[in-house]
Amino acid sequence: MTPRERLRLTFEGKKADRIPVSPFIWCNNIYEMFDYTPTIEDNLFPDPEEFDLATKFIEYNEHFGFDVLHSSGLLWDKYIPPTSENWEVSIEKQGDDDKEVRTTTVNTPDGELKQVMKFSRSSQYLIVFAVQEYLIKTKKDFEILAKYIPPAKFIDCGFIQRAKEAIGDKGLINPASHGVFNTLNQFRKLDDMMIDPINDEGF
């Protein structure tokens, strides 16, 4: 039985030859095994030009005998779409390859929105990041966002297609994506999200 068949049967609630083993694996594990040092951009858009993550992900799983459940493909910094009509985006970057503060400003006919993100290299193979200032701080910010934001691109379909071609019968593609709550948290601070329904249920 191929890993692909094993995983599909399991997801369908049917009996396979054994229980599949497919731990969630993030890029830093693969970078470390193959000794690739990512840049901040590699961390946000996990598809480095100099490192074939689509095939290396499969090699990593095969090394440990895992059933491949390819979980890459999410674009972490694409929640704010690029410039389009009535949505002008400018990005200012301060720092270096190990630490960076990135300020994204969006100008619209009804006002300005601003996001600040901080990046820090926690190891040779991993860069962590967090939003320091969120795009939606007030009800007015939300109204501006809802009125003018163009469709965003959260998933890298080209990467997923390459991974699909590389994986064959070795497993399945399962691009990680956020649900509604986690997507909203890319735009609004968690504390505010939790208290919003109490302070203003309609909002």
Buried (B, 14 or more C-beta within 10 A) or exposed (E): EEBBEBBBBBEEEEEBEEEBEBEEBEBBBBBBBBEBBBEBBBBBBBBBEEBBBBBBBBBBBEEEEBBBBBBBBBBBBBBBBEEEEBBBBEEEEEEEEEEBBBBBBBBBEEEEBBBBBBBBBEEEBBBEBEBEEBBBBEEEBBBBBEEBBEEBEBBBEEBBEBBEEBBEEBBBBBBBEBEEEEEBBBBBBEEBBEEBEEEEEEE
